[in-house]
Amino acid sequence: MATKLSLRSLWKIYKRTCVVTGSGNKRDLAITQLAFYSGARGVLRVLAHLIEQGEYEELHETIRRHGRLIEKIQGRPLRARRH
């Protein structure tokens, strides 16, 4: 069963990365959070646009492509690619 990710859990991963790189003060963290949620909102708008246009194959490919990136960021081993 696939792990269900929420924006909140993705933000925690993103924040952990931010703190590790040395940007730990509150101002930088607030700017980082704003950038993260603005980016997430943009991604959701793009996905909604693909749905509205009926481009489901492109939608699924985009989700697969970014799902691999999210797994890589989380440090999970990537699944073998199907050939």
N, C-alpha and C positions, 0 to 999 in steps of 0.2 A: 504494500500500500504506500502510495506517495505521501511525503510529508506536506502538510498544508501550511504554506507560508502566508503570514499576514504582513501588512506594511509595518506594523509595530515590531515584529520579530526581525524584519529586514533592517529597520532603523537601528535596532540594538546591535546587529552585526556591523553596520556602517559606523555607528558611534564607537564601537570597540576598536575599529580600525583607525578612526580619527584620534582616539586617545593614545593608542600605541605610537602613532607617528609624531606625537608631541604637542598637538593642538588641544590641550586640555582645559584652557580657561573658558569661562562661561560665555564670553562674547563670541569666540571662535566656534564653540559648540552650538550656539544659537544660529549663527550664520550657516554652519554645516547642516543643521536640522532643516532650516528654511530651504537650502539648496536641494537636500534629499527629497523633501515632500513636493517641492516644485517639479523636480525631475519625475517623481512618481506620478504626479498629476498629468504631466505631459505624456508619459507612456500610456496611461489609461485612456487619454484622449485619442491617441493614435490607434490603440486597440479598438476603441468604440467606433472610430471612423472606418476601420477595416470591416467591422461587423455591419455597419450601416451600408457600406458599399457592396456587401455580399462577397468579399474577398476572403473566404474562409480558409483556403489553402495557404495563402500568404499569412493569415492570422496564426494558423497552427505552426507554420515554419518559424515565425517570429517568436512565438512562445517557446518552441523547442530550443531555438538558438539561445535565447536569454535564460532559459532554464538551465542549460549547461553552464552558463556563466555564473549563475547564482550558486549552483552546486560547487563550482570551483572556488568561489569566494568563501563559502561555508567550510571548505576544506574536506568535503566529502569526496570519496573516490568516484571518478566518472565511470558511468556504465559503458560497457563495450558498445561500439557503434554497430548497427545492423548493416549488413552489406547486401 
